[in-house]
Amino acid sequence: MAIITLTTDLGHRDFYQSAVKGAILSHLPDVKIVDISHQISPFDVAQAAYVARNAYRFFPPGTIHILGVDAHYQTQPRYLALFHEDQFFVGPDNGIFSLLFENIPQTVVEIALQNDPAFVHFPLVDVLVKAAVHLAAGEPLQKLGPAVEHINQRGFLQPVHEPDLIRGSVIHIDSFQNVVTNVTKTLFKEIGKNRPFELFFSRNESITNISRYYNDVPEGEKLCLFGISGYLEIAINKGNASGLLGLNLGDIVIIQFD
């Protein structure tokens, strides 16, 4: 049974999400549809990439991932399909693929399927669903369109570091209001060299040790840890870290090593 995942900013209020699923099921009644997220902030390509890149690695080979965020990023949008780590991905060429993977896959094609004028404002159904159904039916990737050599490039804001300091920023706030920074575990270890540290952020708050679990501290207490994504998170045990600590997207965090 084919698996098709959906990562969109369609939300749950309107009919759009159901229309996408209905279009898939009309072609493939037995397909397995998995919602990665429909709560991506409108047009937020970076957030969509962060969510999708931390989810797709758990899916079996052959899974097809539809990335439906900011699909009309320009007057003549281009849509791509590619194969990476034994999985397929389809989405707009708006920079999301450069954020999704460390290395751009060699096999990338432009989706060149005949458009239906009735769905000109709904490329998720007219373009991306058609491409996903094509792949789910076992058709070759190359039949979707011509090969592409270059894709639109975007980048996550990278932390700045010195011998004794890392200056990072907030890149994501999850549904538990945990605050995810752009400081990776690899960078933390490389600069920190097992030295004591202090993590500074808003309202003169700070943390001086890395927790392994969210409940390493009493309920209501703040902590930081490296979550499943590999990025440094600031959290409150069973609390709202973003709201209570005043942390928002783009805010600066500083790690000072002794």
C-alpha positions in Angstrom: 0.0 0.0 0.0 1.4 3.4 -1.0 1.9 6.1 1.7 1.4 9.8 0.9 2.1 12.4 3.6 0.9 16.0 3.7 2.6 19.0 5.1 0.6 22.1 4.5 -0.6 25.5 5.9 -4.3 24.7 5.2 -5.4 24.4 8.8 -8.5 22.5 9.9 -11.2 25.2 9.5 -11.8 25.2 5.8 -12.5 22.5 3.1 -9.1 22.7 1.5 -7.5 19.9 3.4 -10.4 17.5 2.7 -10.4 18.4 -1.0 -6.7 17.4 -1.2 -7.4 14.1 0.5 -10.5 13.5 -1.7 -8.5 14.1 -4.8 -5.9 11.6 -3.8 -8.5 9.0 -2.8 -10.4 9.5 -6.1 -7.3 8.1 -7.9 -6.0 5.7 -5.2 -8.8 4.5 -2.9 -6.4 2.2 -1.0 -3.6 4.7 -0.4 -2.5 5.5 3.2 -2.7 9.3 3.8 -0.7 10.6 6.8 -0.9 14.2 8.0 2.5 15.4 9.1 1.0 18.9 9.8 -1.6 21.2 8.5 -0.8 23.9 11.1 2.2 25.4 9.4 2.0 29.2 9.7 0.7 30.6 6.4 3.5 30.8 3.7 6.2 29.9 6.3 8.5 27.8 4.2 11.2 27.5 6.9 8.8 26.2 9.5 7.4 23.6 6.9 10.9 22.5 6.2 11.8 22.1 9.9 8.7 20.0 10.6 9.0 17.9 7.5 12.7 17.2 7.8 12.2 15.9 11.4 9.4 13.7 10.3 10.2 12.1 7.0 13.1 10.0 8.2 10.7 7.9 10.2 8.7 6.8 7.2 9.4 3.6 5.2 11.1 3.5 1.8 8.9 4.6 -1.1 6.8 7.1 0.9 5.7 10.1 -1.1 5.7 13.5 0.7 3.6 16.4 -0.5 4.9 19.8 0.6 2.1 22.2 0.1 3.2 25.5 1.6 3.6 28.8 -0.3 2.9 27.1 -3.6 2.2 30.4 -5.3 5.4 32.1 -4.4 5.7 33.9 -7.7 3.6 34.6 -10.8 4.9 31.6 -12.7 5.7 29.0 -10.0 7.7 25.9 -10.7 7.0 22.6 -9.0 9.5 19.8 -8.5 9.6 16.1 -7.7 12.7 14.3 -6.4 14.0 11.1 -4.9 16.1 11.2 -1.7 17.0 8.6 0.9 14.6 6.1 -0.7 11.6 8.5 -0.5 9.8 10.8 -2.9 9.1 14.5 -2.4 6.9 16.9 -4.4 6.5 20.6 -3.8 7.0 24.1 -5.1 10.5 25.3 -6.0 10.3 28.1 -3.3 13.5 27.1 -1.4 11.9 24.4 0.8 14.0 21.6 -0.7 17.3 23.5 0.1 16.1 23.7 3.7 14.9 20.1 3.8 18.1 18.3 3.0 21.8 18.8 3.8 22.7 17.8 0.3 20.5 18.4 -2.7 19.6 15.1 -4.4 21.0 14.6 -7.9 17.7 13.4 -9.4 15.3 16.4 -9.5 12.7 16.9 -12.2 10.3 19.7 -12.9 6.7 18.6 -12.8 5.3 19.2 -16.3 1.8 17.8 -16.2 -1.1 19.3 -18.1 -2.8 21.9 -15.9 -6.5 22.1 -15.3 -7.7 25.8 -15.5 -10.4 25.1 -13.0 -7.7 24.6 -10.3 -5.3 27.4 -11.2 -5.5 28.7 -7.6 -5.2 25.3 -6.0 -1.9 23.7 -7.2 -2.0 21.2 -4.4 -4.7 19.4 -6.2 -3.9 20.3 -9.8 -0.1 19.7 -9.7 1.2 18.1 -6.5 -1.6 15.5 -6.0 -1.3 14.4 -9.6 2.5 14.0 -9.3 2.1 12.1 -6.0 -0.5 9.8 -7.5 1.8 9.2 -10.5 4.6 8.1 -8.2 2.3 6.1 -5.9 1.2 4.1 -9.0 4.8 3.1 -9.6 5.5 5.3 -12.5 9.1 6.6 -13.0 10.0 10.0 -11.6 11.6 11.0 -14.9 8.2 10.8 -16.6 6.9 13.7 -14.6 9.1 16.2 -16.5 12.6 17.3 -17.5 15.6 17.1 -15.2 16.5 20.2 -13.2 20.1 21.2 -12.4 19.5 24.1 -10.1 16.8 24.7 -7.5 15.8 27.8 -5.5 18.1 28.2 -2.5 17.2 29.4 0.9 19.0 29.0 4.2 18.2 28.8 7.9 19.7 31.6 9.9 22.9 30.1 11.3 24.3 30.8 14.8 27.4 32.9 15.2 30.2 31.5 17.4 33.5 32.5 18.9 35.9 30.4 21.0 33.8 30.9 24.2 30.4 31.9 22.9 27.5 30.9 20.7 25.0 33.5 19.6 21.8 31.7 18.3 18.2 32.5 17.7 14.7 30.9 18.0 13.7 29.1 14.9 10.6 27.2 16.0 8.0 27.0 18.7 6.2 23.7 18.9 2.6 22.9 20.0 3.8 22.5 23.6 5.3 25.9 23.5 8.8 24.5 23.7 11.3 26.9 22.1 13.7 25.5 19.5 16.9 27.3 18.7 19.2 27.0 15.8 22.1 25.7 18.0 22.8 22.1 17.1 24.2 19.5 19.5 27.3 19.2 17.3 28.1 22.9 17.4 27.5 23.0 21.2 29.9 20.2 21.8 32.5 21.6 19.3 32.6 25.0 21.0 31.9 23.9 24.5 34.5 21.2 24.8 32.7 19.9 28.0 33.1 23.3 29.8 30.6 24.8 32.1 28.2 27.2 30.4 25.4 29.7 30.9 22.5 30.0 28.5 21.1 33.6 28.5 17.8 34.6 26.9 15.0 37.1 27.5 14.0 38.8 30.8 17.5 38.2 32.2 16.7 34.4 32.4 19.5 31.9 32.2 20.1 28.1 32.5 23.4 26.4 33.4 23.0 22.8 32.6 21.7 20.5 29.9 18.8 18.2 30.9 18.2 14.8 29.4 14.5 14.7 30.0 11.8 17.4 30.3 11.0 16.1 33.8 14.5 16.4 35.1 13.4 19.5 36.8 10.3 20.1 39.0 7.0 21.0 37.3 7.0 24.7 36.4 10.8 24.9 36.3 12.7 25.9 33.1 15.3 23.7 31.4 17.2 23.2 28.2 17.9 20.0 26.3 18.7 18.6 22.9 15.4 17.2 21.6 14.8 14.6 18.9 15.6 17.2 16.2 19.1 17.6 17.5 18.6 21.3 18.2 18.8 23.0 21.6 15.4 23.6 23.2 14.3 25.8 26.0 11.3 24.4 27.9 9.3 24.5 31.1 8.4 21.1 32.6 4.6 20.9 31.9 4.6 24.6 31.2 4.5 27.2 28.4 8.1 28.2 27.8 7.4 30.6 25.0 4.7 32.6 26.8 6.1 32.5 30.3 9.7 33.2 29.3 8.8 35.8 26.6 10.5 33.9 23.8 9.4 34.4 20.2 10.6 33.5 16.8 13.8 35.3 15.9 14.7 36.1 19.5 18.4 35.9 20.4 19.9 33.4 22.8 23.5 33.5 24.0 25.6 30.6 25.4 28.7 31.7 27.3 31.3 29.0 28.1 33.8 29.4 31.0 
